[in-house]
């Protein structure tokens, strides 16, 4: 459910139980001209999407309690408006078998940790394009 207006920046929910990873992802979103909010668990992410609208979710996979796959399924199960909300897995578990498991759970992309800005940009651009949204073109420093 895209929420940003035509001229507004896409709003991203970053979900991770590690503070350093949250800060890195927030900094990346800033560099990509995206706004962001954070959730520190899968359960908190499910609550966040019910309280505020997001254009995209960056979801850590390994979290205590409700992991990222369970959280993605729960979010997509909230009803029609949430079924197409793009969710990208952000994880160190990024081999082809893991990628297939995430796709089967409804995640639309995969970014491996440690996060590389170019890889994140490409995954977000692809997810938002499929949701009829766009992000700003890369700057010279991102193109390297």
N, C-alpha and C positions, 0 to 999 in steps of 0.2 A: 504494500500500500504506500506508494510514493507520497510524501507529505510536503516536500519543498515546492514552493511556487516556481514559476518559470525562471525568475532571476535569483532565487535563493540558492544558497549552497546546500548540498545534500547533508543530511544529519545522520550520523553513524552511532550505533551503540557498540561500544567496545566491551567485551566480556572476557575477563581473565582474573584469576585469583592471585596473581603475582603483581605487586605494585610496580616493579621495574618494567615489566611487560606492558602494563597499562600506560605508563609514562612514555615509553617508546612508541606505542601505537597512537597515543594522543599527539605526540610530536609529528609523527608521519601524517596523520590526518590534517594537522595544521599546515604542513608543507604542501599537501595536496588541495588546500583550500576547502576542506570539509569541516563542518562543526561536529562535535562529538560529546557523548555522555558515556559514563562508565557503569558497569555492573561487576561485582566481585564474585559472582557465583551464577550457576545456571538458574537456580531458583530466583535470584534477584533479577536476572535477565527476563524471565517470564513475567515477573511483576512489572518491570520497567516498560515493556512493550504494551502492556495493558494501560499504563498510566500516561504514556507519551508516545507520539508517533515518530517512527524512524524510517529512513530510506533504505538502510542496510545495517546488517549486524556483522561484526568481526568476532567470531566465537572461538575461544580457546577450547580445546577438546578435553584435556586432562585437568579436571577440577574435582575436588572432593564433593561428596554428596551427588548432586545432579551434574553429570558431565555434559560436555558440549553437544554430543549427539542426542542425549536425552532432552536437553534444553531445546534444541532445534526442533525435535519432534513435538515437544509440548507447545512451542510457539506456533508452529504450523497447524497444530490441532486446535488452536483457540477459535477458529472460525474462518469464514471465507476471506475476510479482509487480511488475514495473516498468512494465508496459504502461499502467497506469492512473494512474501517479504524475503528479499535476498539475504542469505546467511552464508558467510565465507568462513571456512575452517582456518584457524591460525594455530599451527601446531608443529612440533618437531617430528611428529609421527606422520610422515608425508610420502611413504612408499606407495606404489600403485595399488596394492591391496587395501591400504588405509583409504586412499582416495576413492576407491569404489565403494567402500563402506560408508563414507561420508556422503557421497552422491546418492546412495540408496536411502540415506536418512533425510534427504532433501536439501543438503547443503549444495550451493551452486558453484563453489570454487574452493581453492586450497592455496594458502600461503604458508611456506615453511618458516620456522623459526631457526635462527634469528631473522627477523624481518628485514628484507631488502626493499627499499623504497620503490624501485622499478617493478619488482614482482607484485608488490601490494597495489601499486597504481594500475597495473594491467588487470589484476583480478577484480578490483573495484570497478574499473571502467567497463569491463565485460559484464559484470553483474548489474550495474546500473543501466547499461545499454539495453540489456534484456528486460529491464523494468522501465524502459523509456525515460531514463534520466541520463545526465552526462556530467562529467567533471571537466575542469579547466584543462587546456593542453599543458604538456610538461614544460617546465622552465628549463633553461640551459643547464643548471646544476643537476636536475633530475635526469637529464638525457644521458649523462655520463655512465 
